[in-house]
């Protein structure tokens, strides 16, 4: 078996705002495996400034991984414990290599086009008019669950956006999730959460910065609005540390991004612990290309979670890869009559 890697820069169709700044492009890396004339592909979906493995030796570790591909998936995954995005890329590449079709990693009623996955419609940060426009578009497109990124514009204007939705759609018609990306100050978090609770939201993601576990625990105990941990899970590597974190904070939900938490195996570890502690969960993509998104989506379907999942649509980029994933009426489908527009023999 041989392995090599290369870098790929994805370009956003329009600048996309988060509480950590505005994104115009996204770096990703691919691992290609070849054995007996057969090929497999995996995506290492790193997000600079957020991923635990955003380190100076990242490419060096990719090189080491390819040079030691003979160790096999299990040993490599264990050796890459501090590089969750490469763990994910390796798992994906090995699964792709052994699959009949390198892009159908987990055959199911989803990949056959019989069933779909309900997803949330993501509303990016921006000025009030831009966010309102996105909300109207998502509702017109048939989404029944909308996720708003908050924390970048004036809080009163964000309250106005929530008021606008609820003036037109009750909680049975449109489920609202908000994601603060850690934007709330610890001293104001409880007050702000209490203010938005009246809009009958589903949950709020990561209201304060990660690693403030004492305060996060207080918030989870003292608000009526369910809290979901997101960034809080990044960089928590061992099963023991994972369980200690969940037992201390006791969140209502956790959000699982395979690229950030050790791929499929890391995700299953978190799911097992969450269910043991009666904590809800859903799976989210993290700005991967359609290659990585496709693997996450297929894996997600097998987990039989009927909540709306936070899976991207691949439509953010100008230079993504055409694939059979398609969104219709707030649901993600795999159109098995459509082909991938990727030639693995010349993919680099």
N, C-alpha and C positions, 0 to 999 in steps of 0.2 A: 504493500500500500504506500502511496505517495500523498503528500499534502503540501499545499502552498496557500498563501494568504495574500490579499491585497485590499487597498483602501478605496472607498467610494464616497463621494460627496453628493448628498442629496440637496437639491435646491427648492426652497419653499416657493409656492406660487405667489404668496404674499406674506409679508412679515407677520409672524405669529407671536402674540404677546403672552407672557407669563409673568408671575410676580418676581421672577429672577431676571427679567429682561426680555428683549425681543429677539426671536430667532429668525435668521434669514437662510441659513443652511445647516445641515446636520451630517456629521461624519459617521460613517459606519465601516465595518470591515467584514470581509467574507473569507471563509475557509473552504477550499475545494479539496475533496478527497478523490483519489482514483485507485481502483483495484480491478485487475483483470478486464480492463477496458470499460468498466462501469464507473460512473461519477456520482458524487454526492456533494451537496452545498449546504453550508451553515452560515448564519449571520451573527456576528458579534456586535450587538446593538449598544454601543457605549454612548452615553450622553455626557459630554464634558461639563464639569461643574456640578454634577449630580451623582453620577455612577460611583460606586465604591472603588472601582478599578480605574478611575481617572488618575493615572500615575505616570511618571516619566518613563517607567520601564514597560509600558503597555505593549508597544510593538515588539520589544525584546522578548516578552513572554509569548506573544503570538509566534514569533520565530522559533522559540524553544518548543512550543506545542507541535508545530509542524515537523520539526526535527525529531521529535519523540513520539510520533503518531503510532509507532509500533507498540507502545505501552497499552494501547486500547482505551476505549471510552471510560471504563470504570476507574482505572488508575489515573488517567488524565484528569477526570472530574475531581478526584480527591486532591490531586496535586495543585489544581487551579482554584482552591477554595477561596482565595482572596481576589479572584478574577471572575466574578459571576457572569459577565457578558461573554467571556471566552468559554466558560462552562456551557452556557446555552448554545453557542456556536458549534461546539464539539458534539453535544448531544444531537443537535439538529443535523449536522453533517453525517454522522454515523447512521442516524435513522434514515436520512435521504439516500445514502449509499445502499442500504439493504432493502429499500423499498422498490417495488416493481416500477413505479413512476417516481422519479426523484423529488417531485413536488406534491405527491400524495403520501404524506408521512404516516397518517393515521386514518386508514379507510373507515368510512362510517356512512350513516344515512345523510350526514352533512356533505361529505365529498361526493356522494352520488346525486346530490341535488334534491333529495327528498325532504330534508328538514333544514331549518334556518336557526340562527342565533339572534335573539333580541339584543340590541345594543343601545347605548345612550348616544344622543346627539351632542357633540361638544361645541360649546360656545366659547370662543377665544376672547381674551382680554382686549380691550380697546376703549375708545370713547363710547359714551352712552348710546349715540346713534348707531354706531357700528355693531354694538352688542345687541341692541334691540332688533336691528335688521337680521342678524344671525338667528335670534330667537324665533322671529317670524318665519324665516326660511326653514328651520328645523321642524317647526310645527306643521308647516305646509307640506313638508316631505314625509309626514306620517310618523314622526318620532313621538312616542308616548313617555319617554324619559329624556330629560335634558340635563346636561351637566354644565354649570357656569363656573368659569374660573373667576374668582373674586380677589380683591386685595390690592389691585393696581390703580383703580380710580377712586374718587371720593366715595366714602362708605354710604353717604346719603343717596348718591346716585345709584349705587348698587341696590339699595333698598327700594328705590323707585323701579328698577328693572324687575325685581321680585314682585312688587306691587302690580306692575303692568301684566305680568303673566297670570297672577292670581285673580286679577280683575276680569280676565277673559277665560281662564281655565282652572277648574278646581283640582284638588289633589288626586281625585279619581280619574281625571282625564289626562293630566300631565304630572308625572313625577319629577321633582326637581332635586338634583344633587348639586351642592356647591363645593368647590375646591379652593381652599385658601392658600395652598402651597406654603404653609408656615408663615403667612404674611401678618397675622395678628400679633401684636405685642402681648406678652404674658399678662400685663396689668389690665388690659382692655378686653382680653379674649372672652371672658365670661359674659361681660356686658354686651358685646357685639353678638355673641351666639344667642343670647336671650332675645335680642332685638329681631333676629331673623327667624327665630323659632315660630313666631306667629304666622309665618307664611306656609306652614305645614309642609316643610321640606322632608325629603327622605333622610338626608345625612349631610354632614360637613366633613370634608377630608382635611386632615392635617392642619388644624386651625393655627397652631404655633409651631415654631421651629423644632426639629428633631433634637433628641438628647436632653429635653427638659421633661424627663419622665415623671417627676413628682407633680408638676403642674398639669401635665397631660392626664395623669391619673385623677387629679382633682376635677378637671373638666368633665371627664367621662362619668364621674360619680354625680356631678352636680348640675348637669344640663338635661333638659328634656329632649334635646336634639341629638340623635345618634351620631357618634364620632367614628370616623374611619381613619385608620393609620395607613399612611402611604410611604412618605420619605423615611418615616421612623423605622421601617424594616431594612433600609439599605445599610449594608455593612455589618449586619448581624449574621454571623456565619455558622456557628455551631447550633445544634438542636437544643442544647442546654441553654444557651443565651437566648434563643428564640422563645423558649417556654418561659424563662424568667421575665422577659420583656412583656409578654402577653399577660402573665399572672400579675405583674405589678400594675400595668396600666388598665387592664380589663376593658379594652375598647369594645364598642358594639360591632364594628366591622374591621376587617383588614383588606387592603387592596394589593393584589399580587401582580407584579410585573416580572415575568420570567427573565428578561434581560438583566434585571437589577438584582435578582435574588437567587441566582444559581440554576436557571433553566427549569426544565420540567421536574427534575428531582427536588430542587430547592423549593419549588412551588408546592409540590406534594407534601413536603415536610411541614410547611406553614399550614396547609389545609388540614392535615392530620391534627396538629396542635390546636388550631382554631376550633375544629369540631369537638375536640375533647373538652374545650373550655366554653362551649356553646357561644362561640363568636362567629358572626356571619362573615362572608367573604365574596369577592368577585375578582375576576381577572381582567387586566388592562394591558394593552400594548403600550409601547414607549417610543413612539416615533420611528420604529423600524421601517425599512423598505418593505415592499410587498412580499419579499422572500421570507423575512422573519415574521411578519404579520401572519402570513399563510400558515406557518408552523404553529404559532400561538393559537390561532383560531381553531385549527383542527384539534389541537390538544384540549382546548377549552370545551369544545363540544362533548368530548368524552367524559368530562367531569360532571355532567348532568346538573348543572346549576341553572335554574330557570329565571334567576334575576337578570335584568339587563346588564350586559357585560360592557366594559369600557374599551371596546376594540375599535381601533382606527379603521379608516376606509381606504387608505392608500392614496387618497385624492389630494393630499397636501402638497405633493412635489411635482415639479415640471419634468423630472427625469427618473421617475419611478419605473418599475417594470410592469408591463401589461400582464394581467393575471385574471383568473376566473372569479375572483371575489367581487361581489356586487351588492350594493345596498338598495333595498326596496322597502318602503313603508316602515322604516326604523328597524329592519331586520337584515342581517348579513347572510347572503346566500353564496354557495359555491356552484357556479354554472359550469357543470362538467362538459358542456358542449363548447366551451371556450378554451382556447389554448394559451399556455404561457408563451410570451414572446422573449424567451431567453435561450440562447444556444450555449450550453455548458462547455462545448468544445472551444468556444472563442470568448468565454466570459471572463475577461480581465482587462 
